[in-house]
């Protein structure tokens, strides 16, 4: 609320007692000095919609009364309202009976309009006419409506046209000074009366006032002005009756069923009209008495509700009246204000047919509401007198709900309900539209009985007194918790401050039991498990990774719920620090603060190499900001690591898993001499990738990754790591036109094994998940694949968008770095520009700046004749379908062709598609000479949309320590890769020499062993004695070859224990020497 000092603008000379006058205005209309910012229903021309409005309630109420008085004036059948948002002046005019405007000398020389709007100044002794006109004096304790308007407006214009007197009266009244302009009376030839008043209020928002004025006019026109035509700014209002007014109110429930928002209207006698429809789970009323919308609970509305509930009890004794009422939205218009007894008498005229429709529809809705929300299993006491004892459990999907239902026998159905959250919870922080919330939030709202406009100091009015989150314990489950907290803070921030209202249920992430029958241990985070003794001695433990709540057994659910207080943790509000933390995590305008927070969190994780989660998941209370800093950050970091590619290999986590599975499958096929190198995508998704890399996310995402790695059309991969077999998509639809996975096969591309050399595998750090080695942290390609194939990734707060670069350009740049700067060039001579395999156009690199490189990509167009052109290439990233749609929009009969389009683009006569395949485009376009000249003057490439400009500003990649790095340009990225990759060549060489040395030792030891066996110098005895003999004879042990260093000899097969193998071994040794 904002204070505005409008009282200082007025002299109030006409009012003898200003405080008494203002106290009357304040008591009846509210303060005229305050502007409120509220979200209200306003009319947008077709519907009433929720919108944020700045307004002064007192001024809106005063104008509303003035308009209602005009509507009800004698002889009025036309009312015209004009309001200008430019200067704030309001004009009210009608064709009813004019007031008398003769100037009477006995009335202080004032006319009747002056007295009605301005009154007497009270300084003249009254004569006989005092009784007649005393009502027109300004009585500060009870001023008239006209006098209030005059005093608050400062200046007021009056125009009266009287057809009977054939005269027109005009005058300007000023309340600030006593200098009213003298009235002007002239002749009038019209046949109809017309009265017009024009004034302006100071200190109010014109935009908010205009919205509410139009809304109230619509409501007045529909409820009381049945015989009066109301025009607003020279336009007749379309909402003409009560039934149409009910229809323009917003739907309470967003459902696609045709009867979801069915509305029933009826007229009871001449004075009452009723309308009824369903609500969103909380009783809602809209009541109009004499055209004026009432505030708060209306007695007459309660009488209507009682009548409907009474009829419902007649039909069904067991009807739940509270549930029935909570599903009602009731509309009522009454043209007078009868007593309760009189109103009840009128309601007796309600026909049973209408009451049956109301009861059947609303009771059916009340029943269907839970049926439609099949994900909700309601608590028995929910919404009743014991609702404060009830807890609504929000379960992450059906699997989590099944887990809860398995233990419901322990909890009891009286005080616990379960709502399954189907789909993805959205980030609503920057959403302004409340009536278009997601189905998840709508279901939560209905289940709890929440109202958008309510501020809750307690949960007493809700259907449940508590809410508990039941999510998986992994990062994605924590993400869902964070999004739910964000939704509550957005729509109902007061709920976060209620003690013990929000809580979560913590479950283990890893369980282990000693193989010797020892006690069971549980871990709530992977960090705590990785630091445990169990992790260091996994052979002695049976490990169970709980991938989700659906993994747990029914007996475990019962055990957890039997000890619910050991697993339930309540959120606690700490003040502004919590609100700030939620904004940093979810608000768009806090992007920079979020980036700093992410980098700080990741830096702490890398420095400490310990658990980020400093909060004990089993503690009883957790502050919101600590949850976000210590737990929600787990998701943010994991999302960053799997969404932003690595500088090392240019791959995201999922792509790396696919490549690892493909390489492992190829090794297995070679080992068993399988001639088929094809991999079925459907089998890869179902088996290889999931099993070999412990992939836990959506199968559709994995399918898209595999297909994307095999695509070859222009703009996709410069080097496809997987070779496609089947239809993997084309430029027609940007790859979206691929076949289903069932028909597709891939194999490892031949070039892939030259980029990812097998010799580097011994330098890789393989990750471990669920007790098995999976894909490496990163691969070591010989060229930076992040540049060759480009990359796009979006994570929380960060993004990466790198275009493709030609492989040869990247290799040449690496050679320059290897050679070092020559005399003719310096170290800054490396220059790269984007390039796409198969692209026939050109790419021009413009100025470098501190934000990256600006590049312009041009397609190809050829002028065939003075009326025909041929387009042979379009910029990468645009599909053929999109470009075809663009050409269609240039045709003369295009329905979507605007005037601005005609000024910017030429009009073509026709075009033909002559391309035989998607990689060799040929659009032949015909146009007349005038449009050809227009296109040539503007530039053929520009007017035919064949130019694409891009600024490379988001070169964000993960380095070898998985720390986020920001690069200014591709050259800096290449140099960083070079500096990182070069030492690994030395490490590879050292590793290869070590392996060759071990191979030489193995061959020498094997030859000596076979010859000794042949001569009888060594006999095959037990392992311990053999090792002693090898040491005694001077055999060299090989490091990491078993516990003795001689497993390569002890494990020789019978076929290998033959002296005839010696020549082959000697040949192998000679090969190693060479």
Secondary structure as GFF3:
##gff-version 3
##sequence-region A 1 1074
A	DSSP	beta_strand	2	3	.	.	.	ID=ss1
A	DSSP	three_ten_helix	6	9	.	.	.	ID=ss2
A	DSSP	alpha_helix	18	29	.	.	.	ID=ss3
A	DSSP	beta_strand	34	43	.	.	.	ID=ss4
A	DSSP	beta_strand	48	55	.	.	.	ID=ss5
A	DSSP	alpha_helix	57	71	.	.	.	ID=ss6
A	DSSP	beta_strand	78	83	.	.	.	ID=ss7
A	DSSP	beta_strand	89	94	.	.	.	ID=ss8
A	DSSP	beta_strand	103	104	.	.	.	ID=ss9
A	DSSP	beta_strand	110	111	.	.	.	ID=ss10
A	DSSP	alpha_helix	112	117	.	.	.	ID=ss11
A	DSSP	alpha_helix	130	133	.	.	.	ID=ss12
A	DSSP	three_ten_helix	134	136	.	.	.	ID=ss13
A	DSSP	alpha_helix	145	153	.	.	.	ID=ss14
A	DSSP	beta_strand	155	162	.	.	.	ID=ss15
A	DSSP	beta_strand	167	174	.	.	.	ID=ss16
A	DSSP	beta_strand	184	187	.	.	.	ID=ss17
A	DSSP	beta_strand	194	200	.	.	.	ID=ss18
A	DSSP	alpha_helix	206	223	.	.	.	ID=ss19
A	DSSP	beta_strand	229	232	.	.	.	ID=ss20
A	DSSP	beta_strand	235	236	.	.	.	ID=ss21
A	DSSP	alpha_helix	242	248	.	.	.	ID=ss22
A	DSSP	beta_strand	264	268	.	.	.	ID=ss23
A	DSSP	beta_strand	272	278	.	.	.	ID=ss24
A	DSSP	beta_strand	284	289	.	.	.	ID=ss25
A	DSSP	beta_strand	292	293	.	.	.	ID=ss26
A	DSSP	alpha_helix	299	315	.	.	.	ID=ss27
A	DSSP	alpha_helix	321	326	.	.	.	ID=ss28
A	DSSP	beta_strand	328	334	.	.	.	ID=ss29
A	DSSP	alpha_helix	340	347	.	.	.	ID=ss30
A	DSSP	alpha_helix	352	372	.	.	.	ID=ss31
A	DSSP	beta_strand	376	377	.	.	.	ID=ss32
A	DSSP	three_ten_helix	387	389	.	.	.	ID=ss33
A	DSSP	beta_strand	391	395	.	.	.	ID=ss34
A	DSSP	alpha_helix	397	406	.	.	.	ID=ss35
A	DSSP	alpha_helix	408	411	.	.	.	ID=ss36
A	DSSP	beta_strand	416	420	.	.	.	ID=ss37
A	DSSP	three_ten_helix	434	436	.	.	.	ID=ss38
A	DSSP	alpha_helix	439	448	.	.	.	ID=ss39
A	DSSP	beta_strand	466	470	.	.	.	ID=ss40
A	DSSP	alpha_helix	475	491	.	.	.	ID=ss41
A	DSSP	alpha_helix	493	496	.	.	.	ID=ss42
A	DSSP	beta_strand	502	505	.	.	.	ID=ss43
A	DSSP	beta_strand	510	514	.	.	.	ID=ss44
A	DSSP	beta_strand	520	523	.	.	.	ID=ss45
A	DSSP	alpha_helix	526	530	.	.	.	ID=ss46
A	DSSP	alpha_helix	533	536	.	.	.	ID=ss47
A	DSSP	three_ten_helix	538	540	.	.	.	ID=ss48
A	DSSP	beta_strand	541	545	.	.	.	ID=ss49
A	DSSP	three_ten_helix	549	551	.	.	.	ID=ss50
A	DSSP	alpha_helix	554	562	.	.	.	ID=ss51
A	DSSP	alpha_helix	564	567	.	.	.	ID=ss52
A	DSSP	beta_strand	568	572	.	.	.	ID=ss53
A	DSSP	alpha_helix	576	586	.	.	.	ID=ss54
A	DSSP	three_ten_helix	588	590	.	.	.	ID=ss55
A	DSSP	alpha_helix	591	608	.	.	.	ID=ss56
A	DSSP	beta_strand	621	623	.	.	.	ID=ss57
A	DSSP	alpha_helix	624	627	.	.	.	ID=ss58
A	DSSP	pi_helix	628	632	.	.	.	ID=ss59
A	DSSP	alpha_helix	633	643	.	.	.	ID=ss60
A	DSSP	alpha_helix	653	671	.	.	.	ID=ss61
A	DSSP	beta_strand	679	680	.	.	.	ID=ss62
A	DSSP	alpha_helix	681	683	.	.	.	ID=ss63
A	DSSP	pi_helix	684	688	.	.	.	ID=ss64
A	DSSP	alpha_helix	689	693	.	.	.	ID=ss65
A	DSSP	alpha_helix	699	710	.	.	.	ID=ss66
A	DSSP	beta_strand	722	725	.	.	.	ID=ss67
A	DSSP	three_ten_helix	741	743	.	.	.	ID=ss68
A	DSSP	beta_strand	745	748	.	.	.	ID=ss69
A	DSSP	alpha_helix	752	755	.	.	.	ID=ss70
A	DSSP	three_ten_helix	758	763	.	.	.	ID=ss71
A	DSSP	beta_strand	766	769	.	.	.	ID=ss72
A	DSSP	beta_strand	772	776	.	.	.	ID=ss73
A	DSSP	alpha_helix	785	788	.	.	.	ID=ss74
A	DSSP	beta_strand	791	794	.	.	.	ID=ss75
A	DSSP	beta_strand	799	802	.	.	.	ID=ss76
A	DSSP	alpha_helix	807	819	.	.	.	ID=ss77
A	DSSP	beta_strand	842	849	.	.	.	ID=ss78
A	DSSP	beta_strand	852	858	.	.	.	ID=ss79
A	DSSP	beta_strand	860	863	.	.	.	ID=ss80
A	DSSP	beta_strand	868	873	.	.	.	ID=ss81
A	DSSP	alpha_helix	880	888	.	.	.	ID=ss82
A	DSSP	alpha_helix	899	904	.	.	.	ID=ss83
A	DSSP	beta_strand	910	913	.	.	.	ID=ss84
A	DSSP	beta_strand	923	926	.	.	.	ID=ss85
A	DSSP	alpha_helix	929	938	.	.	.	ID=ss86
A	DSSP	alpha_helix	940	943	.	.	.	ID=ss87
A	DSSP	beta_strand	947	952	.	.	.	ID=ss88
A	DSSP	beta_strand	955	958	.	.	.	ID=ss89
A	DSSP	beta_strand	964	967	.	.	.	ID=ss90
A	DSSP	alpha_helix	970	1015	.	.	.	ID=ss91
A	DSSP	alpha_helix	1023	1033	.	.	.	ID=ss92
A	DSSP	alpha_helix	1047	1050	.	.	.	ID=ss93
A	DSSP	three_ten_helix	1059	1061	.	.	.	ID=ss94
A	DSSP	alpha_helix	1062	1073	.	.	.	ID=ss95
###
